[in-house]
Amino acid sequence: MLPMPQVPGVDHSHHDLATGVRMHVATAGPPDAPPVLCLHGWPQHWWSWRDVIAELGDFRVLAPDLRGFGWSGPPADDDFVKERLADDAIALLDALGLDRVRLVGHDWGGWVAMLAALRAPERFSSVLAMSIASPWVPATTGLRNLWRLSYIPPIATPVVGERLVRDGAFPRRVLELGRRDGRAWTDEEIETYLSVLRQPQAAHASSKLYRDLLLREAPKNLMGAFRGRRFELPARLLHGRRDPLGRDLVQGFKGEVEIVDGAGHFLPEEKPALVAQRIRAM
């Protein structure tokens, strides 16, 4: 197991969830402070929230690693359908004895956050998603923007995808192209992510995350799987104006949409003060 990156004031624990996943959680802030659950995206892990954690000293921040990523264990059934990741988020609240929290997610963590909020609105006071497509984007718009997702099939391909992830050049390029705030990643920051992705478990989780999207989820979503579904709690979607995903993919979102100037895809690291401000306002 790789050593954990260290962040001042952050503690670490593992929890055996009812979903069968052994989940690692990074925790910061006073135990009796308002809790906020932060879910990371790809190709990252809990450490992506470090700067937001520093801005939220009066909150209880819970930043887990998604199943198979970071220091969390993989699912026994090799299931990476995003509804199962939402199951993990809800099961984590049960394991921690938390009735209701603010819910925040970036990239795939944002999608998972929206799924969890749609399914169990009583467990969350609000949801803030970032840098992810709207579940309600019109099918014609989604198809017109498929070229923006051309990086997905290589990752999703069996064997080849895992090799691409472990090699490091591919996820490095994703990180470099996605950041648009005028500051480059440091070598240390990139290595903190790539070192974990070189592990077979994380490489497999990466490939399976996207393979399950292509084979099991995307067809249903394009056919209107979210038609008629609505949030029953306050919801906001943040999207960087310079995000390579493009702004068309936020169309149809059932909540507030905010376009963030001077930012690309990695908002928790490009605009941590703004993200923290939006969390406080939830």
Order of alpha helices (4+ residues) and beta strands (2+ residues): beta-beta-beta-alpha-beta-alpha-beta-alpha-beta-alpha-alpha-alpha-alpha-alpha-alpha-alpha-beta-beta-alpha-alpha
